[in-house]
Structures are given as C-alpha cells and as structure tokens.
Amino acid sequence: MKTIKMYINGRWVPSINEETIEVTNPSNGEIIATIPRGNANDIDDAVKAAKEAFASEAWRRVKPHERGYLLFVMAEKIRENRDELAELETMDVGKPLAQGYADIDAAIRYFEFYAGAADKLMGDTIPIQDGIIDYVVREPIGVTGHIIPWNYPIQIMSRSVAAAIATGNTVVVKSAEDTPMTAFKLTEFFAESDLSDGVFNHVTGYGYEAGAALSSHSLMNHITFTGSVETGTAIMKSAADNIVPVTLELGGKSPNIVFSDCDVEKAIDGVVKAITQNAGQTCSAGSRLLIESTFKDTFIEKIIHRFKQLTIGPGLENKDIGPILNETQFKRIQRYIELAKTEGEILFGGKEVVVEGSENGFYIEPTIIDNLKPDSKLAQEEIFGPVLSILTFDNEEEALQLANNTNYGLVTGIWSQDISRAHYLASRIDSGQVFINNYGAGGGIQMPFGGYKKSGFGREKGWMALYNYTQVKNVAIQYR
Ligand code: ADP
C-alpha cells in the first residue's frame, strides 16, 4: 500500500492534522493507498505558495518556449512510464487496461500540444488613429485551481494543468479523493522538473473540505472543474464571492441519433462504445439512443447481440466493461434501473454481476431501457453507468426536438449517409460538440470541448483552453 503525500511549495507534506483517507481499487475492493485529508489550512498553504510563486521574478522570467520545453519533458516522462501509469490508472479507476493506456496516451498528447502552444499565443495591434499604437496582450491570470474528477483523472488533470502552465500561471491541483494515484505520479514528475517551488502544487482531500476550501479561497484567480452540475453550481457560487472566473465541464445526457440510412456497422460500434467506455462513467457518454422508428427493431437487435458479447471483469484483466467506482455510484445506477421497471421496460441487462475472485467489486450488466417517455427521468438525468435509454423518432424534426429536449448539451452523434441532413441537424443542435458518423474522433485533444446549457461553459482542450488561463490587457501609446 502506498502512502501518498501532498506537494506544497516544493515539499512533500502530510495534512497538518495528519488525518488520512483510504483509496480503494474498485475492481476488488482492496485498499491501495492512503492520501492526506487536506483541510482549509493545507489548502491555504498551497494557494499562498502558488501566489508567491506567481509574483516571483523567477517564474516571470521563464520564457514561453522554456515553459514549453518543461511540458515536453513532462510528456517524455509520462511516455517513459507509460506501462506503470496505465496500470495505476486502471487499478485506481477500475477501467479496462486498454482504456488506461488510451488515457495515458491522451495525457502525453495534452502535454505535447500545450508545450508546442506555449510560445505561439500571439496578441493583436488595433488601428485607432495616426499617432497612437494600440496593442493587446494576453497575460497569465494568476493562481489557477484544478479540481479533478475520479473518472478520467490523468487526462483531465493533464489537459488543464498543461494549458495553465503553458500560459505562465501557477497551479494548485485537487485530485479526486477516490482516484489520486496518477495525479501523485505526475506530481513526482513535476517535482523532478526545473519548475521553481510553488509553481505546481498538489493537494488531496474530500471535495466538501479541500475542494471547497480551494474554490472559495480569496487568492484564487481561476477555477477549473469537471464533474456534476450540483458540485459545479456550488463551486461557481463560492468563486462568485471573489469574482473569480470558472471553467465548468459538467455532465451530459448525450444522444446518438441514428437514421435508417446509416452505415450500420459503424453506427453499432459507435453507439456501443459510447455507452460502455469506462462502464458508462463518462461525462460525454452516449447515454441516449434516438433511433428512426422504422429501423428500430433491426438496430436494437444488433446492439443486443453486441452487448451479449461484452465481457465484464477487473480492469487489469482488460475485459470490455470494468467495475463501477464504488458502492454509492453502484446503488445510484441500481436505483435508476429499478425506476426503469415503472418508467419503461428493461430490454437487456440491468442485473448485478458477481465476478469470481473479485466479489468486492461492483459490476453491472450493460443495460438497455426502452419505452420511455421523453420527459421521464431515465431520458433526462445522467445515470453514469452503462445504461442506454432508447427513444424513437419518425423524421428529422422529431429527432432534433428529442435531441435538444434535456438540460444538457455536451456531445451529439449523428449517424446518416445523407450529409445535407447531418449538416442541417448539426446546425440546430444545442451541443458543444457534434460528431457525424463517428463519436469522439478518437479523443480529439485539439478540439474545443465543453457544454451548452447545464453541461457547463468555457472550453477545455485545444487552442481555446489557453484563453481560460489568460486575461487580456490593452495598451494604447500616443507618440505624437
Ligand atoms: P461530482 O459528483 O461533481 O462528480 P465528485 O464528488 O465526483 O463530484 O467530485 C469531483 C471533484 O470535485 C473531486 O475532486 C471532489 O473532491 C470535488 N468536489 C466535490 N464536492 C466539492 C465541493 N463542494 N467544492 C469543491 N470541490 C468539490
């Protein structure tokens, strides 16, 4: 079992009160580590260290391309430790090993992308009048807080931290209490790097203690959060007291809209993967299938056929579906499945799976729910498990109406060979990302990612994320 420490101002420290939290492997219930239960005093130390580092001449003098080089070195370290990191992520989150590897590869790409971007964020000059030069620069925003969820820890930490450092900010990461292992490893890499003390800090603890202390700290300048609408709302409210901007990537009830003219095999692949990846514990999970009614029976039969072939088991055994994170999440999913008995009909799955040798893990069958009313909870609420809700439509307008009929708007998949129809729908859909005849474009490090409506605001990933971590200064000089 590993004893993890926090990293504050260049030092490895326990929490001031020395309390700890146990970390469990969801695949078998074994305790794999303890982390410090950081509280407001620990967070205060970290934020003050980050503030001081931000104000230091040492950090200000690091050139943009040198910050980029530092991020390249991080990418290299992740690459060198790819196997260990993939296993750690798998043990910590429970996801199948191949998905653990995919997450490590994404983390490498984030560090590389933002390494390359560090010296390319240019400003503008604006024509005002003869005798005035007006220029616009993007300056770092200051101390940035990164509150990381438990489902894709290394990816989500890498995308925001790399962007924040590329643009010259200082960082306090609060990893998820359930899944801190790869955050700890990245922290080791940062500790070995040439970053000066206080530029990167990692704190651990419960959301309501450490997380809340970070998002409400008066010295913070920006908070990035990925997680539920409920927690996002709490974070936004506490940041509001200090007029601190937030970037919120919240949940989704993302639809895959399937027309009868689709490439069927591609669509099946896309729909199955979108709801079973990480056992459905994904903000962008394709948790609603909107299917053209004339094509429904054929398509569902094929989905069921594929679901029957999916294997379920411990992450390290690299089955198709791993365990649910913990008992709380598992019971939540079960409550939704129970509800399906009155709100609709369970077409497939729905039952707990006991995996021999891993009886303390929480496994569940991939599940399909049919005969739902569009406004039912199962068609509206994020379940965060491998549960696919089906709704049918007769024409494009109905498909559109259903697609937009939730409070969320994170991702939409459209499956049709009619490209005019697909473009039309893409233009009318309230969703931060739309994928036509694919779902996710293989991860899309370069594409802006974020939500419409209650799926949040601000964009992660790609070039746009750099704007989260900069503020704009306009300078006008009259020379005559
Ligand atoms: P969600 O239900 O939003 O997914 P989680 O409990 O999974 O929330 O938390 C995601 C991250 O947010 C974790 O790092 C967690 O510690 C943190 N967190 C939870 N509640 C709060 C809060 N009230 N304030 C700040 N951070 C929080």
Boltz pocket constraint, residues with backbone or C-beta under 6 A from the ligand:
constraints:
  - pocket:
      binder: B
      contacts: [[A, 147], [A, 148], [A, 149], [A, 150], [A, 174], [A, 175], [A, 176], [A, 177], [A, 205], [A, 206], [A, 207], [A, 208], [A, 210], [A, 211], [A, 212], [A, 213], [A, 215], [A, 226], [A, 227], [A, 228], [A, 229], [A, 230], [A, 231], [A, 232], [A, 234], [A, 235]]
      max_distance: 6.0
